[in-house]
Amino acid sequence: SVDMLISNCRVGALSHTGEVKLELSLDSKGNLVGSYYEGGILTSSETIPASGVLVSCTIGSATLTLSSATTLALSFDRVTGAQKAQPDGSMCTAIRFESSRSYTIELVPSTGSHKLV
């Protein structure tokens, strides 16, 4: 589901003139929430059951663990489809989901491509 949200954000960025952004966070119950914005306006939100799942992101050389207070924002360049940098200039290269099984979405910032491994 998160991989699809990232795809939708990238396609949205390529096809809309305004800023398109995806924010990932956890709600108070531990579910993953994907919020999609166009031009600064929330246009859709999807809640993915994730109670008991640790969600972390690799951004530059740091690892960020998502929570209700810590979010990940992803956006893509309208012309190239490449991932836009975080405020500190770093890029997200992986999103990990860990529970009894682990999954990782690998992101290639220079092209905007990503895959679930």
C-alpha positions in Angstrom: 0.0 0.0 0.0 2.8 2.5 0.8 4.6 1.6 -2.4 1.4 2.5 -4.3 1.0 5.8 -2.3 4.6 6.7 -3.4 3.8 5.9 -7.0 0.6 8.0 -6.9 2.6 10.9 -5.5 5.3 10.7 -8.2 2.7 10.5 -11.0 0.8 13.4 -9.4 3.9 15.5 -9.3 4.6 14.8 -13.0 1.0 15.7 -14.0 0.2 18.7 -11.8 1.7 22.2 -11.8 1.5 22.8 -8.1 3.5 21.2 -5.3 2.5 17.5 -4.7 3.5 15.9 -1.4 3.0 12.6 0.5 3.3 12.6 4.2 3.6 9.4 6.1 3.0 9.2 9.9 1.5 7.0 12.6 -1.8 7.8 14.3 -2.4 7.4 18.0 -3.3 3.7 17.5 -0.1 2.9 15.6 -1.7 2.8 12.1 0.2 4.2 9.2 -1.4 7.3 7.6 -0.5 8.4 4.1 -1.7 12.0 3.5 -1.6 13.3 -0.1 -1.4 17.0 -0.7 -1.7 19.1 -3.9 -0.9 22.7 -3.8 -0.7 22.6 0.0 -4.2 21.2 0.3 -4.9 17.7 1.7 -6.8 15.9 -1.1 -6.8 12.4 0.3 -5.7 10.3 3.2 -5.3 6.6 3.6 -5.0 4.7 6.9 -3.1 1.4 6.7 -3.4 -1.0 9.7 0.1 -1.2 11.2 -0.3 -1.6 14.9 2.8 -3.3 16.2 4.8 -2.5 13.1 8.0 -0.4 13.5 8.3 2.0 10.5 11.6 3.6 9.9 13.2 5.6 7.1 16.8 6.1 6.0 17.3 9.8 5.2 20.9 10.6 4.3 23.0 8.8 7.0 20.3 9.0 9.6 17.4 6.6 10.5 14.1 8.2 11.4 11.4 6.2 13.2 7.9 7.3 12.4 5.5 8.2 15.1 2.5 10.5 15.6 4.9 13.4 16.1 7.5 12.3 13.5 6.5 12.3 9.8 8.2 11.6 6.5 7.4 14.0 3.6 8.1 12.9 0.1 7.8 15.0 -3.1 9.1 14.7 -6.6 10.3 17.0 -9.3 7.6 17.8 -11.9 10.1 17.7 -14.8 12.4 14.8 -14.0 10.4 12.7 -11.5 13.4 12.7 -9.2 12.8 12.9 -5.5 13.1 16.4 -4.0 15.5 16.8 -1.1 14.4 17.1 2.5 14.8 20.5 4.2 18.4 19.6 5.2 19.3 18.6 1.7 19.2 14.8 2.3 17.2 12.2 0.5 15.1 9.2 1.6 16.6 6.0 0.3 14.6 3.4 2.2 11.5 2.9 4.2 11.4 -0.2 6.5 8.5 -2.0 8.0 9.4 -4.5 10.8 7.3 -6.9 12.8 7.3 -10.6 12.6 8.4 -10.1 8.9 10.3 -7.2 7.5 9.8 -5.3 4.2 11.8 -2.5 2.7 10.9 0.0 0.0 14.1 1.1 -1.7 14.0 4.5 -3.2 16.4 5.9 -5.9 16.4 9.7 -5.3 17.9 10.7 -8.6 15.2 9.0 -10.7 12.3 8.8 -8.2 12.0 5.0 -8.8 11.3 2.7 -5.9 10.7 -1.0 -5.3 9.5 -3.2 -2.6 12.1 -5.8 -1.5 
